[in-house]
Amino acid sequence: METQELSEKIGKYRWVICALLFFATTINYVDRQVLGILAPDLQKAIGWTEVQYARIVIAFQLAYAIGLVLFGRFIDVWGTKICYSGAMIFWSIAAMAHAAVSSVAGFGLARFFLGLGESGNFPAAIKATAEWFPKKERAFATGIFNSGANIGAVVAPAVIPWLTINYGWQASFIVTGAIGFLWLFAWIPL
């Protein structure tokens, strides 16, 4: 009887883990959308050209590609919990750092670090799914957490303009970046 109770408890618990993976992926995509949504206003405020903006975007993409390889290895060596926490902390700080910069180089650097940190999301979420779900449920769990990318892409355009109008563009980066720290309060104890 104890074995069945433990199995049922783990069964319910793994869906909590899946929900956390979903929310992390949603946060990931909200954080990465902020600059794109604010780009026209920031282009006027900072004075960057289209080419400079493209370089800022490329900095993110380059770091993301590098980070995918690095995080995959780190997660295999040090584990999902530690590395996912580290990735969330790193990318949340990088997202918030955008509020402190006012130059093309500053935004390029912030984007680079955001790309490095955010690249940990998918390797960690996939590894967590493999650790917590039997093979027959992994595709479903992956579909659930992966849908966070689309939810994040829908939530950001609804929230970022409101934050910017009411509190300024810096607040948009700070608030969205800070949400990652809230996620950590659930992830670390679990």
MIVORO-442991 format. One record per residue: z, y, x of N, C-alpha, C in turn. Coordinates in nm, 3 decimals. Layout:
BEGIN
REC       nz       ny       nx      caz      cay      cax       cz       cy       cx
REC        Z        Y        X        Z        Y        X        Z        Y        X
...
This chain:
BEGIN
REC       nz       ny       nx      caz      cay      cax       cz       cy       cx
REC    0.000   -0.119    0.081    0.000    0.000    0.000    0.000    0.127    0.087
REC    0.075    0.128    0.197    0.079    0.243    0.286   -0.058    0.273    0.345
REC   -0.132    0.171    0.381   -0.265    0.189    0.438   -0.358    0.256    0.338
REC   -0.351    0.217    0.213   -0.435    0.278    0.111   -0.398    0.424    0.089
REC   -0.268    0.455    0.087   -0.224    0.594    0.071   -0.270    0.680    0.187
REC   -0.259    0.627    0.309   -0.304    0.700    0.427   -0.454    0.724    0.420
REC   -0.529    0.624    0.380   -0.673    0.636    0.367   -0.712    0.741    0.265
REC   -0.642    0.745    0.153   -0.669    0.845    0.050   -0.635    0.986    0.099
REC   -0.525    0.998    0.172   -0.484    1.128    0.226   -0.589    1.178    0.326
REC   -0.635    1.092    0.415   -0.738    1.129    0.512   -0.867    1.164    0.438
REC   -0.898    1.090    0.333   -1.019    1.118    0.254   -1.019    1.258    0.196
REC   -0.906    1.301    0.144   -0.895    1.436    0.089   -0.892    1.540    0.201
REC   -0.823    1.507    0.307   -0.807    1.598    0.420   -0.940    1.632    0.485
REC   -1.028    1.534    0.497   -1.155    1.560    0.564   -1.240    1.661    0.488
REC   -1.220    1.670    0.356   -1.294    1.770    0.279   -1.238    1.910    0.301
REC   -1.112    1.917    0.337   -1.054    2.046    0.379   -1.120    2.088    0.510
REC   -1.135    1.993    0.601   -1.203    2.019    0.728   -1.346    2.066    0.700
REC   -1.414    2.000    0.609   -1.551    2.039    0.574   -1.555    2.181    0.519
REC   -1.457    2.217    0.437   -1.450    2.353    0.383   -1.431    2.454    0.496
REC   -1.348    2.421    0.593   -1.328    2.511    0.707   -1.457    2.526    0.789
REC   -1.531    2.416    0.804   -1.660    2.423    0.875   -1.756    2.513    0.799
REC   -1.757    2.501    0.666   -1.841    2.587    0.582   -1.804    2.734    0.602
REC   -1.675    2.765    0.596   -1.632    2.905    0.610   -1.661    2.959    0.750
REC   -1.644    2.877    0.853   -1.677    2.921    0.988   -1.825    2.954    1.000
REC   -1.909    2.871    0.940   -2.053    2.894    0.945   -2.090    3.020    0.866
REC   -2.022    3.042    0.755   -2.045    3.165    0.677   -2.006    3.287    0.760
REC   -1.890    3.283    0.823   -1.845    3.394    0.908   -1.945    3.416    1.020
REC   -1.993    3.309    1.079   -2.090    3.315    1.188   -2.212    3.396    1.145
REC   -2.264    3.367    1.028   -2.385    3.435    0.982   -2.359    3.576    0.932
REC   -2.242    3.602    0.879   -2.208    3.740    0.842   -2.202    3.825    0.968
REC   -2.132    3.777    1.071   -2.119    3.853    1.195   -2.254    3.883    1.259
REC   -2.343    3.788    1.254   -2.472    3.811    1.320   -2.564    3.901    1.238
REC   -2.539    3.917    1.108   -2.624    3.999    1.021   -2.591    4.148    1.028
REC   -2.472    4.183    1.071   -2.428    4.323    1.064   -2.524    4.416    1.136
REC   -2.560    4.384    1.258   -2.648    4.473    1.334   -2.783    4.489    1.266
REC   -2.841    4.381    1.217   -2.970    4.389    1.150   -2.966    4.478    1.027
REC   -2.858    4.470    0.953   -2.844    4.552    0.833   -2.826    4.700    0.870
REC   -2.751    4.726    0.976   -2.723    4.864    1.016   -2.825    4.922    1.112
REC   -2.920    4.842    1.157   -3.015    4.886    1.260   -3.085    5.018    1.228
REC   -3.137    5.039    1.107   -3.204    5.168    1.082   -3.110    5.289    1.101
REC   -2.987    5.277    1.053   -2.891    5.387    1.069   -2.848    5.403    1.215
REC   -2.825    5.291    1.282   -2.784    5.296    1.422   -2.897    5.347    1.511
REC   -3.020    5.316    1.473   -3.134    5.365    1.550   -3.135    5.518    1.550
REC   -3.104    5.576    1.436   -3.096    5.723    1.427   -2.974    5.775    1.503
REC   -2.860    5.710    1.486   -2.736    5.757    1.549   -2.737    5.740    1.700
REC   -2.784    5.626    1.748   -2.782    5.595    1.892   -2.910    5.645    1.959
REC   -3.019    5.640    1.886   -3.146    5.688    1.939   -3.227    5.583    2.013
REC   -3.207    5.455    1.979   -3.286    5.354    2.048   -3.426    5.344    1.991
REC   -3.518    5.294    2.072   -3.656    5.272    2.030   -3.669    5.132    1.974
REC   -3.783    5.102    1.916   -3.808    4.966    1.867   -3.804    4.864    1.981
REC   -3.856    4.902    2.095   -3.855    4.813    2.211   -3.712    4.788    2.257
REC   -3.630    4.891    2.260   -3.490    4.874    2.300   -3.415    4.786    2.199
REC   -3.443    4.806    2.072   -3.380    4.722    1.971   -3.423    4.576    1.990
REC   -3.550    4.554    2.018   -3.599    4.418    2.044   -3.525    4.355    2.161
REC   -3.497    4.433    2.264   -3.424    4.381    2.380   -3.280    4.345    2.342
REC   -3.220    4.422    2.254   -3.085    4.392    2.206   -3.086    4.258    2.132
REC   -3.187    4.238    2.048   -3.200    4.113    1.974   -3.227    3.997    2.069
REC   -3.310    4.018    2.169   -3.341    3.914    2.268   -3.215    3.875    2.346
REC   -3.129    3.971    2.375   -3.004    3.941    2.446   -2.922    3.839    2.368
REC   -2.915    3.856    2.235   -2.844    3.761    2.151   -2.910    3.624    2.157
REC   -3.041    3.620    2.140   -3.114    3.493    2.135   -3.103    3.417    2.267
REC   -3.113    3.489    2.377   -3.103    3.426    2.509   -2.963    3.366    2.528
REC   -2.862    3.444    2.497   -2.725    3.395    2.512   -2.698    3.276    2.419
REC   -2.752    3.281    2.299   -2.734    3.172    2.203   -2.794    3.042    2.258
REC   -2.913    3.052    2.315   -2.978    2.933    2.370   -2.897    2.876    2.487
REC   -2.851    2.962    2.575   -2.768    2.917    2.688   -2.638    2.855    2.637
REC   -2.577    2.924    2.542   -2.449    2.881    2.489   -2.454    2.747    2.418
REC   -2.563    2.716    2.351   -2.573    2.586    2.283   -2.556    2.472    2.381
REC   -2.620    2.483    2.495   -2.610    2.378    2.597   -2.468    2.373    2.653
REC   -2.413    2.488    2.685   -2.280    2.493    2.744   -2.173    2.443    2.647
REC   -2.176    2.494    2.523   -2.073    2.453    2.427   -2.082    2.305    2.393
REC   -2.202    2.253    2.385   -2.214    2.110    2.359   -2.136    2.029    2.461
REC   -2.150    2.065    2.586   -2.079    1.993    2.693   -1.929    2.020    2.687
REC   -1.891    2.147    2.668   -1.748    2.180    2.661   -1.679    2.103    2.549
REC   -1.743    2.094    2.435   -1.683    2.026    2.320   -1.666    1.877    2.350
REC   -1.764    1.817    2.416   -1.751    1.676    2.453   -1.637    1.653    2.550
REC   -1.611    1.749    2.637   -1.506    1.733    2.739   -1.368    1.770    2.685
REC   -1.357    1.887    2.619   -1.225    1.940    2.581   -1.190    1.923    2.433
REC   -1.284    1.882    2.354   -1.253    1.854    2.215   -1.293    1.965    2.118
REC   -1.304    1.923    1.995   -1.353    2.011    1.889   -1.254    2.122    1.856
REC   -1.129    2.087    1.838   -1.030    2.186    1.793   -1.019    2.302    1.891
REC   -1.002    2.271    2.018   -0.986    2.375    2.120   -1.114    2.458    2.134
REC   -1.226    2.391    2.144   -1.352    2.463    2.168   -1.397    2.544    2.047
REC   -1.376    2.491    1.927   -1.412    2.568    1.807   -1.323    2.692    1.798
REC   -1.196    2.676    1.826   -1.104    2.790    1.826   -1.148    2.893    1.930
REC   -1.179    2.846    2.049   -1.225    2.936    2.155   -1.353    3.008    2.119
REC   -1.447    2.936    2.059   -1.573    2.999    2.017   -1.547    3.107    1.912
REC   -1.462    3.075    1.814   -1.432    3.173    1.709   -1.365    3.297    1.766
REC   -1.270    3.279    1.855   -1.204    3.394    1.917   -1.305    3.477    1.995
REC   -1.385    3.409    2.075   -1.484    3.477    2.160   -1.583    3.557    2.076
REC   -1.641    3.492    1.973   -1.742    3.565    1.896   -1.680    3.671    1.807
REC   -1.557    3.652    1.761   -1.492    3.755    1.679   -1.465    3.880    1.761
REC   -1.418    3.861    1.883   -1.396    3.976    1.972   -1.529    4.044    2.003
REC   -1.632    3.965    2.030   -1.764    4.023    2.059   -1.818    4.099    1.939
REC   -1.798    4.045    1.819   -1.844    4.115    1.698   -1.772    4.248    1.683
REC   -1.641    4.247    1.705   -1.563    4.371    1.695   -1.598    4.469    1.806
REC   -1.637    4.420    1.921   -1.671    4.506    2.034   -1.790    4.597    2.004
REC   -1.875    4.558    1.911   -1.987    4.644    1.874   -1.939    4.781    1.828
REC   -1.821    4.787    1.769   -1.767    4.914    1.718   -1.730    5.009    1.831
REC   -1.711    4.957    1.951   -1.667    5.038    2.064   -1.782    5.089    2.150
REC   -1.904    5.047    2.120   -2.017    5.087    2.205   -2.102    5.194    2.136
REC   -2.173    5.269    2.219   -2.257    5.375    2.164   -2.385    5.394    2.243
REC   -2.428    5.287    2.311   -2.551    5.293    2.389   -2.630    5.164    2.371
REC   -2.754    5.170    2.410   -2.840    5.052    2.404   -2.782    4.941    2.492
REC   -2.740    4.977    2.612   -2.683    4.877    2.703   -2.556    4.816    2.644
REC   -2.475    4.898    2.583   -2.352    4.849    2.521   -2.379    4.752    2.408
REC   -2.476    4.786    2.323   -2.511    4.694    2.215   -2.574    4.567    2.269
REC   -2.655    4.579    2.374   -2.714    4.461    2.436   -2.608    4.367    2.491
REC   -2.507    4.424    2.555   -2.398    4.343    2.611   -2.314    4.279    2.500
REC   -2.283    4.357    2.397   -2.206    4.302    2.284   -2.283    4.190    2.216
REC   -2.414    4.208    2.200   -2.495    4.104    2.137   -2.502    3.979    2.224
REC   -2.511    3.998    2.354   -2.516    3.883    2.444   -2.389    3.799    2.427
REC   -2.274    3.864    2.429   -2.148    3.791    2.415   -2.132    3.732    2.275
REC   -2.183    3.801    2.173   -2.181    3.745    2.039   -2.264    3.617    2.034
REC   -2.381    3.620    2.096   -2.466    3.501    2.100   -2.400    3.385    2.172
REC   -2.334    3.414    2.284   -2.262    3.308    2.357   -2.155    3.245    2.269
REC   -2.074    3.329    2.207   -1.965    3.277    2.124   -2.013    3.204    2.001
REC   -2.109    3.263    1.931   -2.158    3.202    1.807   -2.228    3.069    1.831
REC   -2.278    3.050    1.950   -2.349    2.925    1.979   -2.258    2.804    1.972
REC   -2.128    2.825    1.975   -2.035    2.713    1.964   -2.020    2.659    1.824
REC   -2.063    2.736    1.723   -2.040    2.695    1.584   -2.105    2.560    1.550
REC   -2.233    2.548    1.570   -2.301    2.427    1.523   -2.267    2.302    1.604
REC   -2.260    2.309    1.738   -2.215    2.188    1.808   -2.074    2.145    1.766
REC   -1.984    2.241    1.745   -1.847    2.207    1.705   -1.844    2.151    1.563
REC   -1.919    2.212    1.472   -1.920    2.165    1.333   -1.981    2.024    1.323
REC   -2.085    2.000    1.399   -2.148    1.867    1.398   -2.053    1.763    1.457
REC   -1.987    1.798    1.565   -1.892    1.705    1.627   -1.775    1.677    1.532
REC   -1.724    1.782    1.466   -1.613    1.763    1.371   -1.657    1.672    1.256
REC   -1.778    1.689    1.210   -1.830    1.604    1.103   -1.837    1.459    1.149
REC   -1.883    1.438    1.271   -1.890    1.301    1.324   -1.750    1.241    1.340
REC   -1.652    1.324    1.373   -1.516    1.275    1.394   -1.444    1.244    1.263
REC   -1.475    1.320    1.158   -1.398    1.309    1.034   -1.466    1.232    0.922
REC   -1.596    1.214    0.930   -1.668    1.153    0.818   -1.735    1.023    0.858
REC   -1.729    0.924    0.769   -1.804    0.801    0.795   -1.953    0.831    0.786
REC   -2.033    0.747    0.849   -2.178    0.770    0.853   -2.238    0.795    0.716
REC   -2.190    0.725    0.613   -2.249    0.737    0.480   -2.223    0.874    0.416
REC   -2.131    0.955    0.472   -2.101    1.088    0.416   -2.138    1.204    0.510
REC   -2.183    1.174    0.628   -2.208    1.280    0.727   -2.320    1.376    0.687
REC   -2.427    1.325    0.632   -2.537    1.413    0.593   -2.492    1.510    0.483
REC   -2.414    1.460    0.387   -2.363    1.544    0.280   -2.269    1.651    0.336
REC   -2.176    1.610    0.422   -2.083    1.705    0.483   -2.158    1.809    0.566
REC   -2.259    1.766    0.640   -2.341    1.858    0.719   -2.414    1.957    0.629
REC   -2.466    1.908    0.518   -2.532    1.996    0.422   -2.437    2.102    0.367
REC   -2.314    2.061    0.342   -2.215    2.156    0.289   -2.185    2.264    0.392
REC   -2.148    2.225    0.514   -2.112    2.330    0.611   -2.232    2.414    0.649
REC   -2.350    2.352    0.655   -2.470    2.425    0.692   -2.510    2.528    0.586
REC   -2.473    2.503    0.461   -2.505    2.601    0.355   -2.431    2.732    0.378
REC   -2.327    2.730    0.460   -2.258    2.854    0.495   -2.349    2.955    0.561
REC   -2.452    2.908    0.631   -2.548    3.000    0.693   -2.618    3.083    0.586
REC   -2.659    3.018    0.479   -2.728    3.090    0.371   -2.632    3.180    0.294
REC   -2.510    3.131    0.273   -2.411    3.213    0.203   -2.380    3.338    0.286
REC   -2.364    3.321    0.415   -2.339    3.436    0.503   -2.453    3.536    0.499
REC   -2.576    3.486    0.494   -2.693    3.573    0.488   -2.703    3.646    0.354
REC   -2.638    3.594    0.252   -2.636    3.660    0.119   -2.517    3.756    0.110
REC   -2.403    3.715    0.164   -2.281    3.796    0.155   -2.294    3.925    0.238
REC   -2.347    3.913    0.358   -2.353    4.029    0.448   -2.424    4.149    0.387
REC   -2.545    4.135    0.331   -2.610    4.252    0.273   -2.537    4.310    0.151
REC   -2.452    4.229    0.089   -2.375    4.279   -0.025   -2.251    4.356    0.021
REC   -2.195    4.319    0.136   -2.067    4.376    0.180   -2.084    4.487    0.285
REC   -2.175    4.469    0.379   -2.189    4.562    0.492   -2.222    4.704    0.447
REC   -2.317    4.725    0.357   -2.343    4.864    0.314   -2.220    4.930    0.252
REC   -2.146    4.855    0.172   -2.026    4.910    0.109   -1.923    4.950    0.215
REC   -1.899    4.861    0.312   -1.805    4.893    0.419   -1.851    5.016    0.496
REC   -1.980    5.022    0.527   -2.033    5.133    0.606   -2.022    5.265    0.531
REC   -2.058    5.265    0.405   -2.051    5.388    0.325   -1.907    5.437    0.312
REC   -1.815    5.346    0.291   -1.676    5.384    0.267   -1.593    5.404    0.393
REC   -1.627    5.333    0.502   -1.540    5.337    0.620   -1.614    5.363    0.752
REC   -1.745    5.368    0.750   -1.822    5.392    0.872   -1.876    5.262    0.932
REC   -1.979    5.277    1.014   -2.044    5.158    1.068   -1.952    5.077    1.160
REC   -1.862    5.146    1.231   -1.771    5.074    1.319   -1.683    4.977    1.239
REC   -1.640    5.020    1.122   -1.554    4.935    1.038   -1.626    4.806    0.998
REC   -1.756    4.815    0.978   -1.831    4.694    0.941   -1.820    4.588    1.049
REC   -1.829    4.628    1.175   -1.815    4.533    1.285   -1.671    4.484    1.299
REC   -1.576    4.574    1.283   -1.436    4.538    1.300   -1.389    4.442    1.189
REC   -1.419    4.476    1.065   -1.374    4.394    0.952   -1.438    4.256    0.956
REC   -1.568    4.250    0.975   -1.633    4.119    0.977   -1.587    4.037    1.096
REC   -1.568    4.100    1.211   -1.518    4.027    1.328   -1.376    3.976    1.308
REC   -1.294    4.055    1.241   -1.154    4.017    1.219   -1.140    3.897    1.125
REC   -1.237    3.874    1.041   -1.229    3.760    0.948   -1.219    3.628    1.024
REC   -1.280    3.621    1.140   -1.270    3.500    1.221   -1.127    3.466    1.259
REC   -1.045    3.568    1.280   -0.904    3.543    1.314   -0.828    3.488    1.195
REC   -0.867    3.527    1.075   -0.805    3.469    0.955   -0.837    3.320    0.946
REC   -0.963    3.286    0.976   -1.005    3.145    0.975   -0.919    3.063    1.072
REC   -0.887    3.121    1.186   -0.807    3.049    1.286   -0.669    3.011    1.234
REC   -0.612    3.092    1.144   -0.482    3.060    1.088   -0.485    2.929    1.008
REC   -0.600    2.896    0.953   -0.614    2.767    0.883   -0.656    2.657    0.978
REC   -0.748    2.687    1.070   -0.804    2.585    1.158   -0.702    2.530    1.257
REC   -0.630    2.615    1.324   -0.541    2.570    1.432   -0.432    2.475    1.380
REC   -0.362    2.507    1.270   -0.260    2.413    1.224   -0.317    2.279    1.175
REC   -0.439    2.282    1.124   -0.499    2.159    1.072   -0.560    2.077    1.183
